[in-house]
Protein backbone atom coordinates (compact mmCIF):
# COMPACT_ATOMS: atom_id res chain seq x y z
CA UNK A 1 0.00 0.00 0.00
CA UNK A 2 1.09 3.56 -0.66
CA UNK A 3 0.43 6.52 1.63
CA UNK A 4 -2.27 9.14 1.11
CA UNK A 5 0.41 11.69 0.23
CA UNK A 6 2.02 9.39 -2.32
CA UNK A 7 -1.35 8.65 -3.90
CA UNK A 8 -2.25 12.34 -4.06
CA UNK A 9 1.09 13.18 -5.68
CA UNK A 10 0.66 10.45 -8.30
CA UNK A 11 -2.88 11.59 -9.10
CA UNK A 12 -2.08 15.27 -9.49
CA UNK A 13 1.02 14.56 -11.58
CA UNK A 14 -1.24 12.92 -14.18
CA UNK A 15 -3.90 15.65 -14.25
CA UNK A 16 -3.75 18.46 -16.82
CA UNK A 17 -5.66 21.74 -16.84
CA UNK A 18 -8.44 21.71 -19.43
CA UNK A 19 -8.28 23.99 -22.47
CA UNK A 20 -10.29 27.19 -22.17
CA UNK A 21 -13.70 27.90 -23.67
CA UNK A 22 -15.69 31.10 -24.26
CA UNK A 23 -18.97 31.23 -22.34
CA UNK A 24 -21.69 33.74 -21.52
CA UNK A 25 -21.28 35.86 -18.41
CA UNK A 26 -23.63 33.87 -16.20
CA UNK A 27 -22.17 30.56 -17.37
CA UNK A 28 -18.77 31.84 -16.19
CA UNK A 29 -19.89 32.11 -12.56
CA UNK A 30 -17.70 29.98 -10.28
CA UNK A 31 -15.18 29.16 -13.01
CA UNK A 32 -11.54 30.14 -13.38
CA UNK A 33 -10.65 32.92 -15.82
CA UNK A 34 -8.33 31.80 -18.62
CA UNK A 35 -7.22 35.26 -19.85
CA UNK A 36 -7.15 38.85 -18.59
CA UNK A 37 -10.26 40.98 -19.11
CA UNK A 38 -9.38 44.46 -20.40
CA UNK A 39 -11.58 47.55 -20.12
CA UNK A 40 -12.59 49.39 -23.30
CA UNK A 41 -13.56 52.55 -21.37
CA UNK A 42 -12.71 54.60 -18.32
CA UNK A 43 -14.76 53.75 -15.23
CA UNK A 44 -16.38 56.02 -14.33
CA UNK A 45 -16.66 57.10 -17.98
CA UNK A 46 -17.26 60.75 -16.93
CA UNK A 47 -17.33 62.86 -13.77
CA UNK A 48 -20.72 62.16 -12.17
CA UNK A 49 -22.71 62.69 -9.02
CA UNK A 50 -22.61 60.08 -6.26
CA UNK A 51 -25.79 61.50 -4.69
CA UNK A 52 -29.13 63.06 -5.50
CA UNK A 53 -28.54 66.72 -4.73
CA UNK A 54 -27.16 69.97 -6.16
CA UNK A 55 -23.98 70.46 -8.19
CA UNK A 56 -22.34 73.74 -7.23
CA UNK A 57 -19.10 75.60 -6.55
CA UNK A 58 -17.79 74.72 -3.09
CA UNK A 59 -16.47 78.25 -2.46
CA UNK A 60 -20.01 79.63 -2.75
CA UNK A 61 -21.20 77.70 0.30
CA UNK A 62 -18.07 77.76 2.46
CA UNK A 63 -19.99 79.53 5.27
CA UNK A 64 -23.39 77.83 4.81
CA UNK A 65 -25.23 76.37 7.80
CA UNK A 66 -28.79 75.56 8.83
CA UNK A 67 -29.03 78.84 10.73
CA UNK A 68 -27.41 80.84 7.96
CA UNK A 69 -28.10 79.10 4.62
CA UNK A 70 -26.73 80.20 1.26
CA UNK A 71 -29.30 80.69 -1.51
CA UNK A 72 -28.26 79.72 -5.05
CA UNK A 73 -30.03 80.06 -8.40
CA UNK A 74 -31.03 76.68 -9.88
CA UNK A 75 -30.16 76.80 -13.59
CA UNK A 76 -30.87 73.21 -14.69
CA UNK A 77 -32.24 69.82 -13.66
CA UNK A 78 -29.94 66.93 -14.74
CA UNK A 79 -31.38 63.38 -14.62
CA UNK A 80 -29.17 60.31 -15.00
CA UNK A 81 -28.41 59.53 -18.63
CA UNK A 82 -28.74 63.13 -19.83
CA UNK A 83 -25.79 65.41 -20.62
CA UNK A 84 -25.83 68.86 -18.93
CA UNK A 85 -26.59 71.80 -21.22
CA UNK A 86 -25.50 74.65 -18.95
CA UNK A 87 -22.37 75.39 -16.99
CA UNK A 88 -22.58 76.31 -13.32
CA UNK A 89 -21.32 79.80 -12.50
CA UNK A 90 -20.74 81.55 -9.17
CA UNK A 91 -24.01 81.84 -7.25
CA UNK A 92 -25.62 79.02 -9.25
CA UNK A 93 -26.40 75.31 -8.84
CA UNK A 94 -27.83 72.49 -10.95
CA UNK A 95 -30.18 69.93 -9.45
CA UNK A 96 -28.60 66.56 -10.21
CA UNK A 97 -29.53 62.89 -9.82
CA UNK A 98 -27.20 60.04 -8.79
CA UNK A 99 -25.04 58.97 -11.73
CA UNK A 100 -25.80 62.06 -13.83
CA UNK A 101 -22.84 63.83 -15.51
CA UNK A 102 -21.37 66.71 -13.56
CA UNK A 103 -21.97 70.08 -15.28
CA UNK A 104 -19.04 72.25 -16.31
CA UNK A 105 -17.94 74.64 -13.55
CA UNK A 106 -19.30 72.61 -10.62
CA UNK A 107 -16.71 71.14 -8.24
CA UNK A 108 -18.90 69.61 -5.50
CA UNK A 109 -22.33 68.10 -4.85
CA UNK A 110 -24.44 68.72 -1.75
CA UNK A 111 -26.91 65.94 -1.02
CA UNK A 112 -30.57 66.91 -1.26
CA UNK A 113 -31.14 66.15 2.43
CA UNK A 114 -28.92 69.13 3.31
CA UNK A 115 -30.98 71.60 1.25
CA UNK A 116 -34.46 73.11 1.12
CA UNK A 117 -36.42 74.91 -1.59
CA UNK A 118 -35.57 78.60 -1.84
CA UNK A 119 -38.13 81.36 -1.46
CA UNK A 120 -37.83 82.13 -5.16
CA UNK A 121 -39.16 79.55 -7.59
CA UNK A 122 -35.81 78.68 -9.17
CA UNK A 123 -33.59 78.76 -6.11
CA UNK A 124 -32.31 76.41 -3.40
CA UNK A 125 -31.12 77.04 0.14
CA UNK A 126 -27.87 75.17 0.95
CA UNK A 127 -27.76 74.27 4.66
CA UNK A 128 -24.17 73.01 4.94
CA UNK A 129 -20.67 73.82 3.80
CA UNK A 130 -18.91 71.36 1.52
CA UNK A 131 -15.47 70.80 0.06
CA UNK A 132 -14.15 70.46 -3.48
CA UNK A 133 -14.80 66.95 -4.83
CA UNK A 134 -17.48 66.05 -2.26
CA UNK A 135 -19.92 63.40 -3.61
CA UNK A 136 -18.29 63.35 -7.06
CA UNK A 137 -17.13 60.18 -8.81
CA UNK A 138 -14.26 61.13 -11.11
CA UNK A 139 -13.70 59.80 -14.61
CA UNK A 140 -11.33 56.82 -14.53
CA UNK A 141 -11.50 56.69 -10.75
CA UNK A 142 -11.76 52.89 -10.77
CA UNK A 143 -10.34 51.78 -14.13
CA UNK A 144 -8.68 53.40 -17.13
CA UNK A 145 -9.33 52.23 -20.70
CA UNK A 146 -6.83 49.50 -21.58
CA UNK A 147 -6.36 48.34 -17.98
CA UNK A 148 -7.13 44.78 -16.87
CA UNK A 149 -10.09 44.58 -14.53
CA UNK A 150 -9.91 40.78 -14.07
CA UNK A 151 -6.77 38.65 -14.14
CA UNK A 152 -6.02 35.17 -15.45
CA UNK A 153 -6.54 32.55 -12.73
CA UNK A 154 -9.16 34.47 -10.77
CA UNK A 155 -12.36 32.70 -9.76
CA UNK A 156 -15.39 34.44 -11.25
CA UNK A 157 -17.86 35.67 -8.64
CA UNK A 158 -20.89 37.98 -8.91
CA UNK A 159 -18.78 41.15 -8.62
CA UNK A 160 -16.47 39.91 -11.38
CA UNK A 161 -19.51 39.30 -13.59
CA UNK A 162 -20.59 42.89 -12.99
CA UNK A 163 -17.11 44.24 -13.73
CA UNK A 164 -16.89 42.29 -16.97
CA UNK A 165 -20.29 43.60 -18.04
CA UNK A 166 -19.30 47.18 -17.20
CA UNK A 167 -16.30 47.01 -19.53
CA UNK A 168 -18.19 45.54 -22.47
CA UNK A 169 -17.59 41.78 -22.20
CA UNK A 170 -20.67 39.67 -22.91
CA UNK A 171 -18.61 36.45 -22.79
CA UNK A 172 -15.54 35.34 -20.87
CA UNK A 173 -12.70 32.85 -21.53
CA UNK A 174 -12.79 30.30 -18.70
CA UNK A 175 -11.70 26.78 -17.87
CA UNK A 176 -14.46 24.24 -18.54
CA UNK A 177 -16.35 22.32 -15.90
CA UNK A 178 -14.85 18.80 -16.11
CA UNK A 179 -17.24 16.24 -17.57
CA UNK A 180 -17.24 13.28 -15.19
CA UNK A 181 -18.56 9.83 -16.09
CA UNK A 182 -20.00 7.93 -13.09
CA UNK A 183 -20.41 4.15 -13.09
CA UNK A 184 -21.67 2.05 -10.18
CA UNK A 185 -20.90 -1.67 -10.17
CA UNK A 186 -22.59 -4.68 -8.63
CA UNK A 187 -25.31 -7.27 -9.25
CA UNK A 188 -26.90 -6.23 -5.95
CA UNK A 189 -27.86 -2.72 -7.11
CA UNK A 190 -31.41 -1.67 -7.95
CA UNK A 191 -32.78 1.73 -8.95
CA UNK A 192 -33.69 4.19 -6.19
CA UNK A 193 -37.35 3.95 -7.21
CA UNK A 194 -37.36 0.20 -6.64
CA UNK A 195 -37.89 -1.42 -3.25
CA UNK A 196 -34.93 -3.77 -2.74
CA UNK A 197 -35.62 -7.49 -2.59
CA UNK A 198 -33.51 -10.07 -0.75
CA UNK A 199 -29.80 -9.34 -1.14
CA UNK A 200 -30.40 -6.09 -3.05
CA UNK A 201 -29.66 -2.45 -2.19
CA UNK A 202 -30.54 0.84 -3.84
CA UNK A 203 -27.92 2.53 -6.00
CA UNK A 204 -27.26 5.53 -3.75
CA UNK A 205 -23.58 5.95 -4.63
CA UNK A 206 -24.28 7.29 -8.12
CA UNK A 207 -26.29 10.11 -6.54
CA UNK A 208 -23.84 11.02 -3.78
CA UNK A 209 -20.98 10.97 -6.31
CA UNK A 210 -22.91 13.11 -8.79
CA UNK A 211 -23.64 15.60 -6.00
CA UNK A 212 -19.96 15.70 -5.03
CA UNK A 213 -19.01 16.31 -8.66
CA UNK A 214 -21.42 19.26 -8.89
CA UNK A 215 -20.14 20.67 -5.59
CA UNK A 216 -16.55 20.40 -6.86
CA UNK A 217 -17.43 22.35 -10.00
CA UNK A 218 -17.79 19.41 -12.40
CA UNK A 219 -20.54 18.16 -14.68
CA UNK A 220 -21.72 14.62 -13.75
CA UNK A 221 -22.82 12.05 -16.33
CA UNK A 222 -24.30 8.93 -14.71
CA UNK A 223 -23.77 6.06 -17.18
CA UNK A 224 -25.58 3.38 -15.22
CA UNK A 225 -24.67 0.14 -13.44
CA UNK A 226 -22.03 -2.33 -14.57
CA UNK A 227 -22.94 -5.84 -13.49
CA UNK A 228 -20.32 -8.11 -11.90
CA UNK A 229 -18.84 -9.50 -15.10
CA UNK A 230 -15.93 -8.42 -17.27
CA UNK A 231 -18.01 -7.91 -20.41
CA UNK A 232 -20.50 -5.50 -18.84
CA UNK A 233 -17.78 -3.66 -16.94
CA UNK A 234 -15.57 -3.37 -20.02
CA UNK A 235 -18.43 -1.92 -22.08
CA UNK A 236 -18.97 0.96 -19.65
CA UNK A 237 -15.34 1.60 -18.76
CA UNK A 238 -14.46 1.77 -22.45
CA UNK A 239 -16.53 4.97 -22.64
CA UNK A 240 -14.00 6.84 -20.49
CA UNK A 241 -12.38 8.69 -23.45
CA UNK A 242 -15.74 10.41 -24.10
CA UNK A 243 -15.25 12.35 -20.86
CA UNK A 244 -12.62 14.35 -18.98
CA UNK A 245 -12.59 11.91 -16.05
CA UNK A 246 -14.29 8.66 -15.01
CA UNK A 247 -15.22 7.47 -11.51
CA UNK A 248 -16.54 4.04 -10.61
CA UNK A 249 -17.78 2.80 -7.27
CA UNK A 250 -17.44 -0.82 -6.16
CA UNK A 251 -15.67 -3.77 -7.73
CA UNK A 252 -12.14 -2.79 -6.66
CA UNK A 253 -11.60 -5.13 -3.68
CA UNK A 254 -10.29 -8.69 -3.67
CA UNK A 255 -13.60 -10.55 -3.99
CA UNK A 256 -14.38 -13.13 -6.67
CA UNK A 257 -16.70 -10.67 -8.41
CA UNK A 258 -14.58 -7.52 -8.15
CA UNK A 259 -13.55 -7.05 -11.79
CA UNK A 260 -12.86 -3.32 -12.16
CA UNK A 261 -9.10 -3.59 -11.51
CA UNK A 262 -8.77 -6.49 -13.96
CA UNK A 263 -10.66 -4.66 -16.71
CA UNK A 264 -8.65 -1.48 -16.12
CA UNK A 265 -5.40 -3.42 -16.58
CA UNK A 266 -6.77 -4.82 -19.86
CA UNK A 267 -7.98 -1.59 -21.48
CA UNK A 268 -5.97 1.08 -19.67
CA UNK A 269 -3.05 1.75 -17.36
CA UNK A 270 -3.01 1.14 -13.59
CA UNK A 271 -1.03 3.51 -11.34
CA UNK A 272 -2.07 2.24 -7.90
CA UNK A 273 -4.87 0.22 -6.38
CA UNK A 274 -4.45 0.34 -2.62
CA UNK A 275 -3.83 3.23 -0.20
CA UNK A 276 -2.99 3.02 3.52
CA UNK A 277 -6.19 4.69 4.70
CA UNK A 278 -9.47 3.93 6.41
CA UNK A 279 -12.19 3.95 5.25
CA UNK A 280 -11.55 2.85 1.70
CA UNK A 281 -8.10 1.25 1.35
CA UNK A 282 -9.00 -0.17 -2.11
CA UNK A 283 -8.50 3.03 -4.12
CA UNK A 284 -7.72 2.46 -7.80
CA UNK A 285 -6.24 5.08 -10.08
CA UNK A 286 -5.10 4.92 -13.69
CA UNK A 287 -6.05 6.04 -17.19
CA UNK A 288 -8.23 4.70 -19.98
CA UNK A 289 -7.44 6.12 -23.40
CA UNK A 290 -5.71 9.05 -21.71
CA UNK A 291 -8.70 9.82 -19.47
CA UNK A 292 -7.99 9.75 -15.72
CA UNK A 293 -9.85 6.91 -14.01
CA UNK A 294 -10.72 6.50 -10.33
CA UNK A 295 -12.07 3.21 -8.98
CA UNK A 296 -13.54 3.95 -5.55
CA UNK A 297 -14.75 1.36 -3.01
CA UNK A 298 -18.40 0.40 -2.92
CA UNK A 299 -19.28 1.23 0.69
CA UNK A 300 -21.05 4.62 0.65
CA UNK A 301 -18.78 6.43 3.11
CA UNK A 302 -15.62 4.92 1.57
CA UNK A 303 -16.80 6.23 -1.79
CA UNK A 304 -17.36 9.75 -0.49
CA UNK A 305 -14.10 9.90 1.46
CA UNK A 306 -12.13 8.61 -1.54
CA UNK A 307 -13.73 11.27 -3.70
CA UNK A 308 -12.82 14.01 -1.20
CA UNK A 309 -9.19 12.94 -0.91
CA UNK A 310 -8.35 12.17 -4.55
CA UNK A 311 -11.07 12.96 -7.10
CA UNK A 312 -12.00 16.43 -5.87
CA UNK A 313 -8.43 17.81 -6.03
CA UNK A 314 -8.10 16.35 -9.54
CA UNK A 315 -11.30 18.06 -10.68
CA UNK A 316 -10.16 21.34 -9.14
CA UNK A 317 -6.85 21.15 -10.99
CA UNK A 318 -8.60 20.33 -14.29
CA UNK A 319 -10.84 23.36 -13.81
CA UNK A 320 -7.85 25.66 -13.41
CA UNK A 321 -7.83 26.16 -9.65
CA UNK A 322 -4.52 26.30 -7.83
CA UNK A 323 -6.05 25.92 -4.37
CA UNK A 324 -6.93 22.23 -4.41
CA UNK A 325 -7.27 21.06 -0.79
CA UNK A 326 -10.13 21.68 1.60
CA UNK A 327 -9.29 24.00 4.52
CA UNK A 328 -7.58 22.33 7.49
CA UNK A 329 -8.00 23.47 11.09
CA UNK A 330 -6.51 22.33 14.39
CA UNK A 331 -9.02 21.21 17.00
CA UNK A 332 -9.02 19.67 20.48
CA UNK A 333 -10.24 16.07 20.57
CA UNK A 334 -13.28 15.74 22.85
CA UNK A 335 -12.80 12.03 23.64
CA UNK A 336 -10.31 9.18 23.33
CA UNK A 337 -9.94 7.50 19.95
CA UNK A 338 -8.39 4.08 19.28
CA UNK A 339 -7.28 3.00 15.81
CA UNK A 340 -4.92 0.70 13.95
CA UNK A 341 -1.46 2.20 13.71
CA UNK A 342 -0.70 1.04 10.16
CA UNK A 343 -2.86 3.51 8.24
CA UNK A 344 -4.35 7.02 8.10
CA UNK A 345 -7.87 7.30 9.48
CA UNK A 346 -10.46 9.76 8.22
CA UNK A 347 -13.20 9.72 10.83
CA UNK A 348 -16.49 11.49 10.25
CA UNK A 349 -16.70 14.17 12.90
CA UNK A 350 -18.20 17.50 13.90
CA UNK A 351 -16.31 20.68 14.73
CA UNK A 352 -17.76 23.12 17.24
CA UNK A 353 -16.44 26.38 18.67
CA UNK A 354 -14.92 25.80 22.10
CA UNK A 355 -15.96 28.13 24.96
CA UNK A 356 -12.33 29.09 25.56
CA UNK A 357 -11.73 29.75 21.88
CA UNK A 358 -10.58 27.54 19.02
CA UNK A 359 -12.36 24.34 18.04
CA UNK A 360 -13.44 21.12 19.68
CA UNK A 361 -14.11 17.98 17.62
CA UNK A 362 -16.00 14.74 18.27
CA UNK A 363 -16.98 11.88 16.00
CA UNK A 364 -20.47 12.33 14.57
CA UNK A 365 -21.81 8.79 14.76
CA UNK A 366 -21.18 5.16 13.85
CA UNK A 367 -17.96 4.98 11.81
CA UNK A 368 -18.97 1.98 9.70
CA UNK A 369 -18.07 2.66 6.06
CA UNK A 370 -21.42 1.18 5.03
CA UNK A 371 -23.35 3.94 6.80
CA UNK A 372 -23.81 7.57 5.68
CA UNK A 373 -25.43 9.07 8.79
CA UNK A 374 -22.14 10.11 10.43
CA UNK A 375 -21.04 11.70 7.14
CA UNK A 376 -24.31 13.60 6.96
CA UNK A 377 -24.17 14.79 10.57
CA UNK A 378 -20.49 15.68 10.44
CA UNK A 379 -18.87 18.77 9.01
CA UNK A 380 -15.29 17.53 8.80
CA UNK A 381 -13.00 14.55 8.44
CA UNK A 382 -10.89 13.96 11.53
CA UNK A 383 -7.47 13.06 10.08
CA UNK A 384 -5.50 10.72 12.35
CA UNK A 385 -2.01 9.80 11.13
CA UNK A 386 -0.23 6.48 10.74
CA UNK A 387 1.96 5.36 13.61
CA UNK A 388 -0.54 6.13 16.34
CA UNK A 389 -3.04 3.72 17.87
CA UNK A 390 -4.39 5.75 20.81
CA UNK A 391 -5.19 9.46 20.67
CA UNK A 392 -6.33 10.77 24.07
CA UNK A 393 -8.99 13.35 24.78
CA UNK A 394 -7.46 16.80 24.80
CA UNK A 395 -4.98 16.05 22.01
CA UNK A 396 -4.64 18.53 19.16
CA UNK A 397 -5.77 16.99 15.85
CA UNK A 398 -6.13 18.02 12.23
CA UNK A 399 -9.64 18.35 10.78
CA UNK A 400 -10.49 18.64 7.08
CA UNK A 401 -13.47 20.96 6.78
CA UNK A 402 -16.25 19.67 4.54
CA UNK A 403 -18.46 22.70 5.20
CA UNK A 404 -16.00 25.12 3.59
CA UNK A 405 -14.80 25.44 0.03
CA UNK A 406 -11.16 25.64 -0.90
CA UNK A 407 -9.78 29.13 -1.30
CA UNK A 408 -10.47 31.01 -4.48
CA UNK A 409 -8.42 30.18 -7.56
C-alpha positions in Angstrom: 0.0 0.0 0.0 1.1 3.6 -0.7 0.4 6.5 1.6 -2.3 9.1 1.1 0.4 11.7 0.2 2.0 9.4 -2.3 -1.4 8.6 -3.9 -2.3 12.3 -4.1 1.1 13.2 -5.7 0.7 10.5 -8.3 -2.9 11.6 -9.1 -2.1 15.3 -9.5 1.0 14.6 -11.6 -1.2 12.9 -14.2 -3.9 15.7 -14.3 -3.7 18.5 -16.8 -5.7 21.7 -16.8 -8.4 21.7 -19.4 -8.3 24.0 -22.5 -10.3 27.2 -22.2 -13.7 27.9 -23.7 -15.7 31.1 -24.3 -19.0 31.2 -22.3 -21.7 33.7 -21.5 -21.3 35.9 -18.4 -23.6 33.9 -16.2 -22.2 30.6 -17.4 -18.8 31.8 -16.2 -19.9 32.1 -12.6 -17.7 30.0 -10.3 -15.2 29.2 -13.0 -11.5 30.1 -13.4 -10.7 32.9 -15.8 -8.3 31.8 -18.6 -7.2 35.3 -19.9 -7.1 38.8 -18.6 -10.3 41.0 -19.1 -9.4 44.5 -20.4 -11.6 47.6 -20.1 -12.6 49.4 -23.3 -13.6 52.5 -21.4 -12.7 54.6 -18.3 -14.8 53.8 -15.2 -16.4 56.0 -14.3 -16.7 57.1 -18.0 -17.3 60.7 -16.9 -17.3 62.9 -13.8 -20.7 62.2 -12.2 -22.7 62.7 -9.0 -22.6 60.1 -6.3 -25.8 61.5 -4.7 -29.1 63.1 -5.5 -28.5 66.7 -4.7 -27.2 70.0 -6.2 -24.0 70.5 -8.2 -22.3 73.7 -7.2 -19.1 75.6 -6.6 -17.8 74.7 -3.1 -16.5 78.3 -2.5 -20.0 79.6 -2.7 -21.2 77.7 0.3 -18.1 77.8 2.5 -20.0 79.5 5.3 -23.4 77.8 4.8 -25.2 76.4 7.8 -28.8 75.6 8.8 -29.0 78.8 10.7 -27.4 80.8 8.0 -28.1 79.1 4.6 -26.7 80.2 1.3 -29.3 80.7 -1.5 -28.3 79.7 -5.0 -30.0 80.1 -8.4 -31.0 76.7 -9.9 -30.2 76.8 -13.6 -30.9 73.2 -14.7 -32.2 69.8 -13.7 -29.9 66.9 -14.7 -31.4 63.4 -14.6 -29.2 60.3 -15.0 -28.4 59.5 -18.6 -28.7 63.1 -19.8 -25.8 65.4 -20.6 -25.8 68.9 -18.9 -26.6 71.8 -21.2 -25.5 74.7 -19.0 -22.4 75.4 -17.0 -22.6 76.3 -13.3 -21.3 79.8 -12.5 -20.7 81.5 -9.2 -24.0 81.8 -7.3 -25.6 79.0 -9.3 -26.4 75.3 -8.8 -27.8 72.5 -11.0 -30.2 69.9 -9.5 -28.6 66.6 -10.2 -29.5 62.9 -9.8 -27.2 60.0 -8.8 -25.0 59.0 -11.7 -25.8 62.1 -13.8 -22.8 63.8 -15.5 -21.4 66.7 -13.6 -22.0 70.1 -15.3 -19.0 72.3 -16.3 -17.9 74.6 -13.6 -19.3 72.6 -10.6 -16.7 71.1 -8.2 -18.9 69.6 -5.5 -22.3 68.1 -4.8 -24.4 68.7 -1.8 -26.9 65.9 -1.0 -30.6 66.9 -1.3 -31.1 66.1 2.4 -28.9 69.1 3.3 -31.0 71.6 1.3 -34.5 73.1 1.1 -36.4 74.9 -1.6 -35.6 78.6 -1.8 -38.1 81.4 -1.5 -37.8 82.1 -5.2 -39.2 79.6 -7.6 -35.8 78.7 -9.2 -33.6 78.8 -6.1 -32.3 76.4 -3.4 -31.1 77.0 0.1 -27.9 75.2 0.9 -27.8 74.3 4.7 -24.2 73.0 4.9 -20.7 73.8 3.8 -18.9 71.4 1.5 -15.5 70.8 0.1 -14.2 70.5 -3.5 -14.8 66.9 -4.8 -17.5 66.0 -2.3 -19.9 63.4 -3.6 -18.3 63.4 -7.1 -17.1 60.2 -8.8 -14.3 61.1 -11.1 -13.7 59.8 -14.6 -11.3 56.8 -14.5 -11.5 56.7 -10.8 -11.8 52.9 -10.8 -10.3 51.8 -14.1 -8.7 53.4 -17.1 -9.3 52.2 -20.7 -6.8 49.5 -21.6 -6.4 48.3 -18.0 -7.1 44.8 -16.9 -10.1 44.6 -14.5 -9.9 40.8 -14.1 -6.8 38.7 -14.1 -6.0 35.2 -15.4 -6.5 32.6 -12.7 -9.2 34.5 -10.8 -12.4 32.7 -9.8 -15.4 34.4 -11.2 -17.9 35.7 -8.6 -20.9 38.0 -8.9 -18.8 41.2 -8.6 -16.5 39.9 -11.4 -19.5 39.3 -13.6 -20.6 42.9 -13.0 -17.1 44.2 -13.7 -16.9 42.3 -17.0 -20.3 43.6 -18.0 -19.3 47.2 -17.2 -16.3 47.0 -19.5 -18.2 45.5 -22.5 -17.6 41.8 -22.2 -20.7 39.7 -22.9 -18.6 36.5 -22.8 -15.5 35.3 -20.9 -12.7 32.9 -21.5 -12.8 30.3 -18.7 -11.7 26.8 -17.9 -14.5 24.2 -18.5 -16.3 22.3 -15.9 -14.8 18.8 -16.1 -17.2 16.2 -17.6 -17.2 13.3 -15.2 -18.6 9.8 -16.1 -20.0 7.9 -13.1 -20.4 4.1 -13.1 -21.7 2.0 -10.2 -20.9 -1.7 -10.2 -22.6 -4.7 -8.6 -25.3 -7.3 -9.2 -26.9 -6.2 -6.0 -27.9 -2.7 -7.1 -31.4 -1.7 -8.0 -32.8 1.7 -8.9 -33.7 4.2 -6.2 -37.3 4.0 -7.2 -37.4 0.2 -6.6 -37.9 -1.4 -3.3 -34.9 -3.8 -2.7 -35.6 -7.5 -2.6 -33.5 -10.1 -0.7 -29.8 -9.3 -1.1 -30.4 -6.1 -3.0 -29.7 -2.5 -2.2 -30.5 0.8 -3.8 -27.9 2.5 -6.0 -27.3 5.5 -3.8 -23.6 6.0 -4.6 -24.3 7.3 -8.1 -26.3 10.1 -6.5 -23.8 11.0 -3.8 -21.0 11.0 -6.3 -22.9 13.1 -8.8 -23.6 15.6 -6.0 -20.0 15.7 -5.0 -19.0 16.3 -8.7 -21.4 19.3 -8.9 -20.1 20.7 -5.6 -16.6 20.4 -6.9 -17.4 22.3 -10.0 -17.8 19.4 -12.4 -20.5 18.2 -14.7 -21.7 14.6 -13.8 -22.8 12.0 -16.3 -24.3 8.9 -14.7 -23.8 6.1 -17.2 -25.6 3.4 -15.2 -24.7 0.1 -13.4 -22.0 -2.3 -14.6 -22.9 -5.8 -13.5 -20.3 -8.1 -11.9 -18.8 -9.5 -15.1 -15.9 -8.4 -17.3 -18.0 -7.9 -20.4 -20.5 -5.5 -18.8 -17.8 -3.7 -16.9 -15.6 -3.4 -20.0 -18.4 -1.9 -22.1 -19.0 1.0 -19.7 -15.3 1.6 -18.8 -14.5 1.8 -22.5 -16.5 5.0 -22.6 -14.0 6.8 -20.5 -12.4 8.7 -23.5 -15.7 10.4 -24.1 -15.2 12.4 -20.9 -12.6 14.4 -19.0 -12.6 11.9 -16.0 -14.3 8.7 -15.0 -15.2 7.5 -11.5 -16.5 4.0 -10.6 -17.8 2.8 -7.3 -17.4 -0.8 -6.2 -15.7 -3.8 -7.7 -12.1 -2.8 -6.7 -11.6 -5.1 -3.7 -10.3 -8.7 -3.7 -13.6 -10.6 -4.0 -14.4 -13.1 -6.7 -16.7 -10.7 -8.4 -14.6 -7.5 -8.1 -13.5 -7.1 -11.8 -12.9 -3.3 -12.2 -9.1 -3.6 -11.5 -8.8 -6.5 -14.0 -10.7 -4.7 -16.7 -8.6 -1.5 -16.1 -5.4 -3.4 -16.6 -6.8 -4.8 -19.9 -8.0 -1.6 -21.5 -6.0 1.1 -19.7 -3.1 1.7 -17.4 -3.0 1.1 -13.6 -1.0 3.5 -11.3 -2.1 2.2 -7.9 -4.9 0.2 -6.4 -4.4 0.3 -2.6 -3.8 3.2 -0.2 -3.0 3.0 3.5 -6.2 4.7 4.7 -9.5 3.9 6.4 -12.2 3.9 5.2 -11.5 2.8 1.7 -8.1 1.2 1.3 -9.0 -0.2 -2.1 -8.5 3.0 -4.1 -7.7 2.5 -7.8 -6.2 5.1 -10.1 -5.1 4.9 -13.7 -6.0 6.0 -17.2 -8.2 4.7 -20.0 -7.4 6.1 -23.4 -5.7 9.0 -21.7 -8.7 9.8 -19.5 -8.0 9.7 -15.7 -9.8 6.9 -14.0 -10.7 6.5 -10.3 -12.1 3.2 -9.0 -13.5 4.0 -5.6 -14.8 1.4 -3.0 -18.4 0.4 -2.9 -19.3 1.2 0.7 -21.1 4.6 0.7 -18.8 6.4 3.1 -15.6 4.9 1.6 -16.8 6.2 -1.8 -17.4 9.8 -0.5 -14.1 9.9 1.5 -12.1 8.6 -1.5 -13.7 11.3 -3.7 -12.8 14.0 -1.2 -9.2 12.9 -0.9 -8.3 12.2 -4.5 -11.1 13.0 -7.1 -12.0 16.4 -5.9 -8.4 17.8 -6.0 -8.1 16.3 -9.5 -11.3 18.1 -10.7 -10.2 21.3 -9.1 -6.8 21.1 -11.0 -8.6 20.3 -14.3 -10.8 23.4 -13.8 -7.8 25.7 -13.4 -7.8 26.2 -9.6 -4.5 26.3 -7.8 -6.0 25.9 -4.4 -6.9 22.2 -4.4 -7.3 21.1 -0.8 -10.1 21.7 1.6 -9.3 24.0 4.5 -7.6 22.3 7.5 -8.0 23.5 11.1 -6.5 22.3 14.4 -9.0 21.2 17.0 -9.0 19.7 20.5 -10.2 16.1 20.6 -13.3 15.7 22.8 -12.8 12.0 23.6 -10.3 9.2 23.3 -9.9 7.5 19.9 -8.4 4.1 19.3 -7.3 3.0 15.8 -4.9 0.7 14.0 -1.5 2.2 13.7 -0.7 1.0 10.2 -2.9 3.5 8.2 -4.4 7.0 8.1 -7.9 7.3 9.5 -10.5 9.8 8.2 -13.2 9.7 10.8 -16.5 11.5 10.2 -16.7 14.2 12.9 -18.2 17.5 13.9 -16.3 20.7 14.7 -17.8 23.1 17.2 -16.4 26.4 18.7 -14.9 25.8 22.1 -16.0 28.1 25.0 -12.3 29.1 25.6 -11.7 29.8 21.9 -10.6 27.5 19.0 -12.4 24.3 18.0 -13.4 21.1 19.7 -14.1 18.0 17.6 -16.0 14.7 18.3 -17.0 11.9 16.0 -20.5 12.3 14.6 -21.8 8.8 14.8 -21.2 5.2 13.8 -18.0 5.0 11.8 -19.0 2.0 9.7 -18.1 2.7 6.1 -21.4 1.2 5.0 -23.4 3.9 6.8 -23.8 7.6 5.7 -25.4 9.1 8.8 -22.1 10.1 10.4 -21.0 11.7 7.1 -24.3 13.6 7.0 -24.2 14.8 10.6 -20.5 15.7 10.4 -18.9 18.8 9.0 -15.3 17.5 8.8 -13.0 14.5 8.4 -10.9 14.0 11.5 -7.5 13.1 10.1 -5.5 10.7 12.3 -2.0 9.8 11.1 -0.2 6.5 10.7 2.0 5.4 13.6 -0.5 6.1 16.3 -3.0 3.7 17.9 -4.4 5.8 20.8 -5.2 9.5 20.7 -6.3 10.8 24.1 -9.0 13.3 24.8 -7.5 16.8 24.8 -5.0 16.1 22.0 -4.6 18.5 19.2 -5.8 17.0 15.9 -6.1 18.0 12.2 -9.6 18.4 10.8 -10.5 18.6 7.1 -13.5 21.0 6.8 -16.2 19.7 4.5 -18.5 22.7 5.2 -16.0 25.1 3.6 -14.8 25.4 0.0 -11.2 25.6 -0.9 -9.8 29.1 -1.3 -10.5 31.0 -4.5 -8.4 30.2 -7.6 
